[in-house]
Amino acid sequence: MSRSGSDSDRRLKSTRKRTASSSRWLERQLTDPYVRQARAAGYRSRAAFKLTELDERFNLLRQASRVVDLGIAPGGWSQVVRRRAPKAGIVGIDLLETEPLEGVTILQMDFMDETAPGLLTDALDGPPDLVLSDMAANTVGHKQTDHLRTMGLVEAAADFAIHTLAPGGAFVSKVLAGGTDAALLALLKRHFATVKHAKPPASRKDSSEWYVVAQGFKARGESADNDGAPEAG
């Protein structure tokens, strides 16, 4: 009994040292079923299940042969690609250090560096048929600024996809609540057969993140309009 009491005292003291926000984060991690599932499955992050769920809905990985993972750290999405498309070539990029993954080429650098697109495509044996982006800008606490910074990354990822994808390819990117802005949405609809928004179940309900899924990339030079609003769901 005394041992249990001392453990409780230590937990109480430890809790007192944490800020309220860090305590809430820890509590959420301890009770999150996706965190437990990720550990059991050997995934590096719960975000792996977001791609798994998107793949189950949109069949993104079944025929993927060359994949680019933008914002790869810590590597959960590339792990999903490796398991679901084991023969696919994968290259990822992130400012953060990412532990090596078998079969994955990882570039530690800023995707916004002008040399990054060329290095990514050079690392693949041919044009990608799937470009994934889970990138998000570091928040500064100002909602409008944070939105603009993140959407700037989405636009850069979309531009990269449009200039590198093989015909029939797909582009998936994290966006914020409200989805893709009008100009970018129009651009995607010109270049892809279908453009939809989705919030996978693994994305926390209180999170503002959604994903835009653009499939059926048209051969460069085609710009047929694709009218109609993207499906939400």
Buried (B, 14 or more C-beta within 10 A) or exposed (E): EEEEEEEEEEEEEEEEEEEEEEBEEEEEEEEBEBBEBBEEBEBBBBBBBBBBBBBEEBEBBEEBBBBBBBBBBBBBBBBBBBBBBEEBBBBBBBBEEBEEBEEBBBBEBEBEEEEBBEBBBEBBEEBBBBBBBBBBBEEEEEEEEBBEBBBEBBBBBBEBBBEBBBEBBBBBBBBBEEBBBEEBBEBBBBBBBBBBBBBBEBBEEEEBBBBBBBBBBBEEEEEEEBEEEBEEE
